[in-house]
Amino acid sequence: MLIGGILGSSSKLVERIVISRVLDPGVYGEVALGLSVLALSTTLTVLGLNQGIARYMSRFDDEQDVRGLWVTGLVLAVGVSLVFTGVLLLNGRTIVGLIYDTPDSQALLNLFILAIPFNVGFYMAVGAIRGFENTIYRTYSQDLFYNGFRFFLIVALLVAGVGVMAVGYAYLAAAMATVVVAHFFLNRLLPLRGGVNLYPRQLLTFSIPLVLASMVSKILGEVDTLMLGYFETTTVVGLYDPAYQLASGLPVILSSFGFLYLPLTSRLDSEESYDEINEIYKVTTKWLFIAGFPLYLLFVSFPYDTVSLVFSTEYAGGSDALWLLATGFFISAAVGRAQDTLAAIGYTRIILAVNTVAAVLNIVLNAVLIPAFGLMGAATATAVSFVALNVIAFVVLWYTHGITPFSKWTVRTYVLLPGILVPTMVFVSQYLTLTIVVFPVVVVACVVSTVVVAALTGCLQAEDTIPLELVEDKLPITIPFVRRYIPEGDSELTAQLDDSE
C-alpha cells in the first residue's frame, strides 16, 4: 500500500526527468502543454462523478442499486467526455494556434485528447473500487499498473526512436489498458453484469459541487503552463515545467501528514475538542515546516545545480523559478493544514470559495505578469496564489475557531531555521557545485543541520512525540535520531488524546 502510493506520487517526476533527457526544452514544452490539456479536460468531463460514486455507494446495500450507481456515473461521464473530445478534435487547429508554436504539434495534441474518455473510464472504475473501501485494488490499478505501464511505454518508445509522439502514444495506450484492468478488479467486488437501478439526478446533485472544487484546484496547478504557452514559446514552457515539477515535491511531502492529521482532527471535532485541535494544529504545522525544510533549503541554495543535475543543463534556464515556487509553497506550509481542518469541521463551501478566489487571482496575475516577466511571472503568480489560498483558509479557521499554528516553539522554528541555515547554505553554494557524488552529501547535510538547529535552539517540545508516534504506528518503523532531541516531560496534550480514545 505505502509502496504503491509512493510510486504513484513520484512517477510523474521520474517520467518528466526521462523525457527531458531525450527531448530538448522546446519539444518537452509541447508535451507539458498536452498533459495540461489532458489533466484539465479529464477533471472537467469526469463531472466529479468518480468521487460521487465513492462517497454515495455506502448508502446502498442492494447489488442492483450499487451496480446502477456505477453504470449511471460511467454513462454520464464517458458520454460527456466523448462529446468534449469531439469538440476539441474539431477545434484542434485553433487550440494549437493559441498555445503551440507550430501546426505540427496538432498530431501530439490529438493523442492526448483521444486519451480523455479512457482516462474518465478508468477514473469511474477506481471511484467504484474506492466506494467498496478497497484500497488494494485501487493501488494495483492506478498507482502501479497505470503509472508503471505508462512509464514502461514511454521509455520503450523513446528508446525505439519514436520521438515526442512516444509520450502521447504511451498516455493513450496506458489509459485504454487501465480501463480494462480497473474494471477487472471492480468485477471481483461487484459482478458487472446484472440488473441496474439508475440514479442520474441524485448522483449529479451530489457530484456537481465536487467537480467545481476539483476544477478550481486543477486550475491552480495547470493554468500557468497553458498561459505560458499562450504568451510565450514552447521552449519557455519547457524550461518552466521542470522547476514546477521539482518545487511541487514540497506540497507532496507536506500533504503526506494528511493521512495522520485528518482522522485525528475529525475525531476531536466530533467531540468538540477544539482546544486539543488547536494544540495538534500547532505541533503538526511545526513538523510540516521541519519535514519540508531540508528540501526547501536545497532548492533555494542550489537551484541551478539541482535543475541541471536532475534534468540537464539545457533546462537550467528555468532554475530561478525553482526557488521562487519553492518559497511560495513553503510559506503556504507555515500556516498549516487549514483547508484539511476546515474540511474536518465541515466547512466545504468555504473551501470551494477560497479555492475559487485563489484560482481567479492566479489567472489574473498570470495574464499581467507573464507578458512582462515570462516564466518568472508565471512562477510569481503561482507562488502568490498558493500563499493567498492557504493564508485565507487559515484566517477563516482562526476567525471561526481560534485555531492558529503560532506558539513560542513554532515561532522559533519559523525564524531560526531559515534565519540560520538559508544564509549559511547560500554562502556555501557560492563555492560548491553539486555533482552526482556531492549531491547526496548535501542532501544529508540539509537534513541533519535542520534537526540539529531545531534541537539546539529550543524549537522542540515534549508534545513532539505525538506526530512521531503516529508515524511509527502507521508505518512499522522507529525514528530514534529525532526522538533523542525531544525534551522529556509529561505532555498534557498526550494525556488528553489518550483520554478521548
PATORPA-771124 format. One record per residue (C-alpha): residue number from 1; y, z, x. Coordinates in Angstrom, 1 decimal, m for minus. Each point is the difference from the previous one (the first is absolute). Example, Ala and Ser with C-alpha at 12.3 -4.5 7.8 and 13.67 -1.06 7.14 Angstrom:
// PATORPA-771124
[1 [m4.5 7.8 12.3]]
[2 [3.4 m0.7 1.4]]
This chain:
// PATORPA-771124
[1 [0.0 0.0 0.0]]
[2 [2.5 1.0 2.6]]
[3 [m1.0 m2.8 2.3]]
[4 [0.4 m2.5 m2.8]]
[5 [3.5 1.3 m0.8]]
[6 [1.0 m0.2 3.7]]
[7 [m1.3 m3.5 0.3]]
[8 [1.7 m1.0 m3.2]]
[9 [3.4 1.3 1.1]]
[10 [m0.2 m1.3 3.6]]
[11 [m1.4 m3.4 m0.7]]
[12 [3.3 m1.5 m0.9]]
[13 [1.6 0.9 3.3]]
[14 [m3.0 m1.1 2.1]]
[15 [m0.1 m3.3 m2.0]]
[16 [3.7 m0.7 0.8]]
[17 [m0.6 0.8 3.7]]
[18 [m2.8 m2.5 0.2]]
[19 [2.0 m2.7 m1.8]]
[20 [3.0 0.6 2.3]]
[21 [m2.1 m0.4 3.1]]
[22 [m0.9 m3.6 m1.1]]
[23 [3.1 m1.2 m1.9]]
[24 [3.6 m0.1 1.2]]
[25 [2.7 2.0 m1.9]]
[26 [1.1 m3.0 m2.1]]
[27 [m3.5 m0.7 m1.3]]
[28 [m0.7 3.7 m0.4]]
[29 [3.1 0.2 m2.1]]
[30 [m1.5 m2.5 m2.4]]
[31 [m3.0 2.2 m0.4]]
[32 [2.1 3.1 m0.6]]
[33 [1.9 m1.8 m2.8]]
[34 [m3.1 m1.2 m1.6]]
[35 [m1.5 3.5 0.0]]
[36 [3.2 1.3 m1.6]]
[37 [m0.3 m2.5 m2.8]]
[38 [m3.7 0.9 m0.5]]
[39 [0.7 3.7 m0.1]]
[40 [3.0 m0.1 m2.4]]
[41 [m1.8 m2.6 m2.3]]
[42 [m3.2 2.1 m0.1]]
[43 [1.9 3.2 m0.9]]
[44 [2.0 m1.8 m2.7]]
[45 [m2.9 m1.8 m1.7]]
[46 [m2.5 2.8 0.1]]
[47 [2.3 1.7 m2.5]]
[48 [m1.0 3.4 1.1]]
[49 [m3.2 m0.5 m1.9]]
[50 [m2.2 1.0 2.9]]
[51 [1.7 3.4 0.1]]
[52 [0.0 0.1 m3.8]]
[53 [m3.8 m0.5 m0.2]]
[54 [m0.6 2.6 2.7]]
[55 [2.0 2.6 m1.9]]
[56 [m0.8 m1.0 m3.6]]
[57 [m3.8 m0.3 0.5]]
[58 [m0.6 3.8 m0.1]]
[59 [1.1 0.0 m3.7]]
[60 [m3.2 m1.9 m1.0]]
[61 [m3.6 1.0 m0.1]]
[62 [m1.6 m3.0 m1.8]]
[63 [m1.2 m2.8 2.3]]
[64 [1.5 m2.7 m2.2]]
[65 [3.4 1.6 0.2]]
[66 [m0.1 0.3 3.7]]
[67 [m1.2 m3.5 0.5]]
[68 [2.6 m1.3 m2.5]]
[69 [2.7 1.7 2.0]]
[70 [m1.1 m1.8 3.1]]
[71 [m0.3 m3.3 m1.8]]
[72 [3.5 0.5 m1.6]]
[73 [1.6 0.6 3.4]]
[74 [m1.8 m2.8 1.8]]
[75 [0.8 m2.6 m2.7]]
[76 [3.7 1.0 m0.2]]
[77 [0.6 0.3 3.7]]
[78 [m1.9 m3.0 1.1]]
[79 [1.5 m2.1 m2.8]]
[80 [3.5 1.0 1.0]]
[81 [m0.8 m0.6 3.7]]
[82 [m1.3 m3.5 m0.7]]
[83 [3.2 m1.0 m1.9]]
[84 [2.1 1.5 2.8]]
[85 [m2.0 m1.8 2.6]]
[86 [0.5 m3.3 m1.8]]
[87 [3.7 0.6 m0.2]]
[88 [0.2 0.8 3.8]]
[89 [m2.1 m3.1 0.9]]
[90 [2.1 m2.3 m2.1]]
[91 [3.2 1.4 1.6]]
[92 [m1.5 0.3 3.5]]
[93 [2.4 m2.5 1.5]]
[94 [3.0 2.0 m1.3]]
[95 [m1.4 3.3 1.3]]
[96 [m0.6 m1.5 3.4]]
[97 [3.5 m1.4 0.1]]
[98 [1.4 3.5 m0.7]]
[99 [m1.9 2.1 2.6]]
[100 [m1.6 m2.3 2.5]]
[101 [1.4 m2.3 2.7]]
[102 [m2.1 m3.1 m0.7]]
[103 [m1.8 m1.6 m3.0]]
[104 [m3.2 0.0 2.1]]
[105 [m0.4 3.7 m0.8]]
[106 [m0.9 m0.8 m3.6]]
[107 [m3.7 m0.4 0.7]]
[108 [m0.2 3.5 1.5]]
[109 [2.0 1.5 m2.9]]
[110 [m2.3 m1.7 m2.5]]
[111 [m3.0 1.8 1.5]]
[112 [1.7 3.4 m0.5]]
[113 [1.0 m1.0 m3.6]]
[114 [m3.6 m1.0 m0.8]]
[115 [m1.2 3.4 1.2]]
[116 [2.1 1.8 m2.7]]
[117 [m2.4 m0.1 m3.0]]
[118 [m3.0 0.9 2.3]]
[119 [2.0 3.0 1.3]]
[120 [0.7 1.0 m3.6]]
[121 [m3.6 m0.4 m0.9]]
[122 [m1.3 2.4 2.7]]
[123 [2.9 2.4 m0.6]]
[124 [m1.3 0.3 m3.6]]
[125 [m3.6 0.7 1.1]]
[126 [1.2 2.6 2.5]]
[127 [2.2 1.6 m2.7]]
[128 [m3.1 0.3 m2.3]]
[129 [m2.0 1.5 2.9]]
[130 [2.8 2.6 0.5]]
[131 [m0.3 0.7 m3.7]]
[132 [m3.5 1.2 0.6]]
[133 [1.4 2.2 2.9]]
[134 [m2.3 m1.8 2.4]]
[135 [1.9 m0.1 3.2]]
[136 [m3.0 m1.3 2.0]]
[137 [m0.3 m3.3 m1.7]]
[138 [3.8 m0.4 0.2]]
[139 [m0.2 0.6 3.7]]
[140 [m2.8 m2.4 0.5]]
[141 [1.6 m2.9 m2.0]]
[142 [3.7 0.3 0.9]]
[143 [0.3 1.9 3.2]]
[144 [m3.1 m1.2 1.8]]
[145 [m1.0 m3.4 m1.4]]
[146 [3.3 m1.5 m1.0]]
[147 [1.9 1.1 3.1]]
[148 [m3.0 m0.5 2.4]]
[149 [m1.1 m3.4 m1.3]]
[150 [3.6 m1.2 0.0]]
[151 [0.5 1.1 3.5]]
[152 [m3.2 m1.6 1.1]]
[153 [1.0 m3.3 m1.6]]
[154 [3.5 0.1 1.6]]
[155 [m1.4 0.5 3.5]]
[156 [m2.8 m2.6 m0.4]]
[157 [2.3 m2.7 m1.4]]
[158 [2.7 0.7 2.6]]
[159 [m2.6 m0.2 2.8]]
[160 [m1.2 m3.3 m1.6]]
[161 [3.5 m1.4 0.4]]
[162 [0.9 m0.2 m3.7]]
[163 [3.5 1.3 0.8]]
[164 [2.4 1.6 m2.5]]
[165 [m2.1 m1.3 m3.0]]
[166 [m2.8 2.4 1.2]]
[167 [1.9 3.0 m1.5]]
[168 [0.4 m1.7 m3.4]]
[169 [m3.6 m1.0 m0.2]]
[170 [m1.1 3.5 1.0]]
[171 [2.0 1.7 m2.7]]
[172 [m1.2 m2.4 m2.6]]
[173 [m3.7 0.1 0.9]]
[174 [0.1 3.8 0.5]]
[175 [1.5 0.5 m3.5]]
[176 [m2.5 m2.3 m1.6]]
[177 [m2.9 1.8 1.6]]
[178 [1.3 3.4 m0.8]]
[179 [0.2 m0.8 m3.7]]
[180 [m3.7 m0.5 0.1]]
[181 [m0.7 3.0 2.2]]
[182 [2.2 2.4 m2.0]]
[183 [m1.5 m1.0 m3.3]]
[184 [m3.5 0.3 1.5]]
[185 [0.8 3.7 0.7]]
[186 [1.6 0.4 m3.4]]
[187 [m3.1 m1.3 m1.7]]
[188 [m1.9 2.9 1.6]]
[189 [2.3 2.4 m1.8]]
[190 [0.3 m2.0 m3.3]]
[191 [m2.1 m2.9 m1.2]]
[192 [2.5 m2.8 m0.2]]
[193 [m2.0 m1.8 m2.7]]
[194 [0.1 1.5 m3.5]]
[195 [2.2 0.7 m3.0]]
[196 [3.7 0.7 0.4]]
[197 [2.8 1.6 m1.9]]
[198 [3.4 m1.4 1.2]]
[199 [3.1 2.1 0.4]]
[200 [2.9 m2.4 1.0]]
[201 [2.8 1.9 m1.6]]
[202 [m1.0 3.4 1.2]]
[203 [m0.7 m1.1 3.5]]
[204 [3.3 m2.0 0.3]]
[205 [2.0 2.9 m1.4]]
[206 [m1.6 2.4 2.5]]
[207 [0.3 m2.4 3.0]]
[208 [3.4 m1.7 m0.2]]
[209 [1.9 3.1 1.4]]
[210 [m2.5 m0.1 2.9]]
[211 [0.7 m3.6 0.9]]
[212 [3.8 0.7 m0.1]]
[213 [m0.5 2.9 2.5]]
[214 [m2.4 m2.1 2.2]]
[215 [2.3 m3.0 0.0]]
[216 [3.0 2.0 0.9]]
[217 [m1.9 1.6 2.9]]
[218 [m1.3 m3.3 1.2]]
[219 [3.5 m1.5 0.0]]
[220 [1.0 2.7 2.5]]
[221 [m2.7 m1.1 2.3]]
[222 [0.2 m3.8 m0.3]]
[223 [3.5 m1.1 m1.0]]
[224 [1.5 0.3 3.5]]
[225 [m2.6 m2.6 1.3]]
[226 [0.7 m2.4 m2.8]]
[227 [3.8 0.3 0.3]]
[228 [m0.3 m0.5 3.7]]
[229 [m1.8 m3.2 m0.7]]
[230 [2.8 m1.1 m2.4]]
[231 [2.9 0.8 2.3]]
[232 [m1.6 m0.5 3.4]]
[233 [m2.9 m2.0 1.6]]
[234 [m3.7 0.7 0.0]]
[235 [0.4 0.9 3.7]]
[236 [2.2 2.9 m0.9]]
[237 [m2.5 1.1 m2.6]]
[238 [m2.7 m0.2 2.6]]
[239 [2.0 2.2 2.3]]
[240 [0.8 2.6 m2.7]]
[241 [m3.5 0.4 m1.5]]
[242 [m1.7 1.5 3.0]]
[243 [2.7 2.6 0.3]]
[244 [m0.4 0.8 m3.7]]
[245 [m3.8 0.2 0.2]]
[246 [0.2 2.5 2.9]]
[247 [2.7 2.1 m1.6]]
[248 [m1.8 0.1 m3.3]]
[249 [m2.8 1.9 1.8]]
[250 [2.3 3.1 m0.3]]
[251 [m0.1 0.0 m3.8]]
[252 [m3.8 m0.5 0.2]]
[253 [m0.4 3.1 2.2]]
[254 [2.4 2.0 m2.2]]
[255 [m1.8 m1.0 m3.3]]
[256 [m3.3 1.2 1.4]]
[257 [1.1 3.5 m0.9]]
[258 [0.0 m1.1 m3.7]]
[259 [m3.7 0.6 m0.4]]
[260 [0.6 3.6 1.0]]
[261 [3.3 0.6 m1.6]]
[262 [m0.3 m1.5 m3.5]]
[263 [m3.0 1.9 m1.3]]
[264 [1.4 3.3 1.3]]
[265 [3.5 m0.7 m1.5]]
[266 [m1.5 m1.1 m3.4]]
[267 [m2.0 3.2 m0.2]]
[268 [3.0 2.2 0.8]]
[269 [2.1 m1.9 m2.5]]
[270 [m2.6 0.7 m2.7]]
[271 [0.4 3.7 0.8]]
[272 [3.9 m0.4 0.1]]
[273 [m0.2 1.4 3.5]]
[274 [3.2 m1.7 1.2]]
[275 [0.8 2.5 2.7]]
[276 [m3.4 m0.8 1.6]]
[277 [0.7 m3.7 m0.3]]
[278 [3.3 0.5 1.7]]
[279 [m1.7 1.8 2.9]]
[280 [m2.8 m2.6 0.2]]
[281 [2.7 m2.8 0.0]]
[282 [1.8 1.6 2.9]]
[283 [m3.2 0.4 2.1]]
[284 [m1.4 m3.5 m0.7]]
[285 [3.3 m1.7 0.5]]
[286 [0.3 1.6 3.4]]
[287 [m3.4 m1.2 1.0]]
[288 [0.7 m3.5 m1.4]]
[289 [2.9 0.0 2.5]]
[290 [m2.1 1.3 2.9]]
[291 [m3.0 m2.3 m0.7]]
[292 [2.2 m3.1 m0.1]]
[293 [2.4 0.9 2.8]]
[294 [m2.2 m1.2 3.0]]
[295 [m0.2 m3.5 m1.5]]
[296 [3.7 0.1 m0.8]]
[297 [0.8 1.1 3.5]]
[298 [m2.0 m2.9 1.4]]
[299 [1.7 m2.5 m2.2]]
[300 [3.6 1.2 0.6]]
[301 [m0.5 0.4 3.8]]
[302 [m2.1 m3.1 0.8]]
[303 [0.6 m2.6 m2.8]]
[304 [0.1 m3.0 2.3]]
[305 [m3.1 1.0 1.9]]
[306 [m1.9 1.0 m3.1]]
[307 [0.5 m3.3 m1.8]]
[308 [m0.7 m2.0 3.2]]
[309 [m3.2 1.9 0.7]]
[310 [m1.4 0.1 m3.6]]
[311 [1.0 m3.5 m1.0]]
[312 [1.4 m2.0 2.9]]
[313 [3.2 m0.5 1.9]]
[314 [0.7 m3.0 m2.3]]
[315 [0.7 2.6 m2.8]]
[316 [2.1 2.4 2.1]]
[317 [3.1 m1.5 m1.5]]
[318 [m0.5 2.1 m3.1]]
[319 [m0.5 3.2 1.9]]
[320 [3.4 1.4 m1.0]]
[321 [m1.1 m0.1 m3.6]]
[322 [m2.9 2.3 0.9]]
[323 [2.1 3.0 1.0]]
[324 [2.3 m0.5 m2.9]]
[325 [m2.7 m0.3 m2.6]]
[326 [m1.9 2.9 1.5]]
[327 [3.1 2.2 m0.2]]
[328 [0.5 m0.8 m3.7]]
[329 [m3.7 0.7 m0.8]]
[330 [0.2 3.2 2.0]]
[331 [3.2 1.4 m1.5]]
[332 [m1.7 m0.6 m3.4]]
[333 [m2.8 2.2 1.1]]
[334 [2.3 2.9 0.8]]
[335 [0.7 0.6 m3.7]]
[336 [m3.7 0.3 m0.7]]
[337 [m2.3 m1.5 m2.6]]
[338 [2.5 0.3 m2.8]]
[339 [m1.4 m2.9 m2.1]]
[340 [m3.5 1.5 0.1]]
[341 [1.3 3.3 m1.1]]
[342 [2.0 m1.5 m2.8]]
[343 [m3.2 m1.9 m1.0]]
[344 [m2.1 3.2 0.0]]
[345 [2.6 1.7 m2.1]]
[346 [0.0 m3.0 m2.5]]
[347 [3.4 m1.7 0.7]]
[348 [m1.4 m3.5 0.1]]
[349 [3.0 m1.6 m1.7]]
[350 [2.3 1.5 2.5]]
[351 [m2.2 m1.5 2.8]]
[352 [0.3 m3.4 m1.6]]
[353 [3.8 0.3 m0.3]]
[354 [0.4 1.2 3.6]]
[355 [m2.2 m2.9 1.3]]
[356 [2.0 m2.5 m2.0]]
[357 [3.2 1.2 1.5]]
[358 [m1.4 m0.3 3.5]]
[359 [m1.4 m3.5 m0.7]]
[360 [3.4 m1.2 m1.3]]
[361 [1.7 1.5 2.9]]
[362 [m2.4 m1.7 2.4]]
[363 [0.6 m3.4 m1.6]]
[364 [3.8 0.4 0.1]]
[365 [0.0 1.3 3.6]]
[366 [m2.3 m2.8 1.2]]
[367 [2.3 m2.6 m1.7]]
[368 [3.0 1.4 1.7]]
[369 [m1.4 0.9 3.5]]
[370 [m2.5 m2.8 0.8]]
[371 [2.6 m2.8 0.1]]
[372 [2.2 2.1 2.3]]
[373 [m2.6 1.8 2.2]]
[374 [m3.3 m1.9 m0.4]]
[375 [m3.2 2.0 0.4]]
[376 [2.0 3.2 0.9]]
[377 [1.7 m0.4 m3.3]]
[378 [m3.4 m0.1 m1.7]]
[379 [m1.2 3.1 2.0]]
[380 [3.2 1.9 m0.9]]
[381 [m0.4 m0.9 m3.7]]
[382 [m3.6 1.1 m0.1]]
[383 [0.7 3.2 2.0]]
[384 [3.0 1.0 m2.2]]
[385 [m2.0 m0.7 m3.2]]
[386 [m2.9 2.1 1.0]]
[387 [2.2 2.9 1.0]]
[388 [1.9 m0.3 m3.3]]
[389 [m3.2 m0.1 m2.0]]
[390 [m1.4 3.2 1.4]]
[391 [3.3 1.8 0.2]]
[392 [0.8 m0.7 m3.6]]
[393 [m3.5 1.2 m1.0]]
[394 [0.5 3.1 2.0]]
[395 [3.4 0.7 m1.6]]
[396 [m1.6 m0.2 m3.4]]
[397 [m2.8 2.3 1.0]]
[398 [2.4 2.5 1.5]]
[399 [2.3 m0.1 m3.1]]
[400 [m2.8 0.4 m2.5]]
[401 [m2.3 2.5 1.7]]
[402 [1.9 1.3 3.1]]
[403 [m2.7 m1.5 2.3]]
[404 [1.2 m0.8 3.5]]
[405 [m1.5 m0.6 3.4]]
[406 [2.6 2.0 1.8]]
[407 [m1.0 3.3 1.7]]
[408 [1.0 1.5 3.3]]
[409 [m3.3 m1.5 1.5]]
[410 [0.5 m3.5 m1.4]]
[411 [3.7 m0.1 1.0]]
[412 [m1.0 1.0 3.6]]
[413 [m2.7 m2.8 m0.1]]
[414 [2.5 m2.6 m1.3]]
[415 [2.6 0.9 2.6]]
[416 [m2.0 0.9 3.1]]
[417 [m2.8 m2.6 0.1]]
[418 [2.3 m3.1 0.0]]
[419 [2.8 1.9 1.8]]
[420 [m2.3 0.8 3.0]]
[421 [m2.6 m2.8 0.1]]
[422 [1.9 m3.2 m1.1]]
[423 [2.6 0.2 2.8]]
[424 [m2.7 0.9 2.5]]
[425 [m2.3 m2.9 m0.9]]
[426 [2.9 m2.5 m0.3]]
[427 [0.9 1.0 3.6]]
[428 [m3.6 m0.4 1.1]]
[429 [m0.2 m3.4 m1.6]]
[430 [2.8 m1.3 2.3]]
[431 [m2.3 0.5 3.0]]
[432 [m3.4 m0.6 m1.6]]
[433 [m1.6 m3.1 m1.4]]
[434 [m2.9 0.3 m2.4]]
[435 [m3.1 m1.8 1.1]]
[436 [m3.5 0.0 m1.4]]
[437 [m0.8 2.9 2.4]]
[438 [3.2 1.9 m0.4]]
[439 [0.1 m0.3 m3.8]]
[440 [m2.7 2.5 m0.9]]
[441 [1.4 2.5 2.5]]
[442 [3.4 m0.2 m1.6]]
[443 [m1.5 0.4 m3.5]]
[444 [m1.8 3.2 1.1]]
[445 [3.2 1.2 1.6]]
[446 [1.9 m0.5 m3.2]]
[447 [m2.7 2.0 m2.0]]
[448 [m0.2 2.8 2.5]]
[449 [3.7 0.4 0.5]]
[450 [0.6 0.1 m3.8]]
[451 [m2.5 2.8 m0.4]]
[452 [1.3 2.0 3.0]]
[453 [3.7 m0.3 m0.9]]
[454 [m0.8 1.0 m3.6]]
[455 [m1.9 3.0 1.2]]
[456 [2.4 1.2 2.7]]
[457 [3.1 m0.4 m2.0]]
[458 [m1.1 2.1 m3.0]]
[459 [m0.7 m2.8 m2.4]]
[460 [m3.5 1.3 m1.0]]
[461 [m0.8 2.8 m2.5]]
[462 [m3.0 1.9 m1.3]]
[463 [m0.1 m2.2 m3.1]]
[464 [m0.7 m3.1 2.2]]
[465 [m3.7 0.9 m0.2]]
[466 [0.0 m1.2 m3.6]]
[467 [0.3 m3.8 0.6]]
[468 [m2.4 0.3 3.0]]
[469 [m2.6 1.8 m2.1]]
[470 [0.4 m2.6 m2.8]]
[471 [m0.6 m2.8 2.5]]
[472 [m3.0 1.8 1.6]]
[473 [m1.5 0.6 m3.5]]
[474 [0.3 m3.7 m1.0]]
[475 [m1.1 m1.4 3.3]]
[476 [m2.7 2.1 1.7]]
[477 [2.0 0.5 3.3]]
[478 [1.8 2.7 1.8]]
[479 [3.5 m0.2 1.4]]
[480 [0.0 2.6 2.8]]
[481 [2.8 m1.5 2.2]]
[482 [2.7 0.4 m2.7]]
[483 [m1.3 3.3 m1.5]]
[484 [0.4 1.9 3.3]]
[485 [3.8 m0.5 m0.2]]
[486 [0.3 1.3 m3.6]]
[487 [1.3 3.6 m0.2]]
[488 [m2.5 2.6 m1.3]]
[489 [0.9 2.0 m3.0]]
[490 [m0.6 0.5 m3.7]]
[491 [1.2 m2.9 m2.1]]
[492 [1.2 1.0 m3.5]]
[493 [m0.4 m3.7 m1.1]]
[494 [m3.6 m0.1 1.1]]
[495 [m0.8 3.1 m2.0]]
[496 [1.8 m1.4 m3.1]]
[497 [m2.0 m3.2 0.3]]
[498 [m3.2 1.9 0.3]]
[499 [0.9 2.1 m3.1]]
[500 [0.7 m3.2 m2.0]]
[501 [m3.4 m1.6 0.6]]
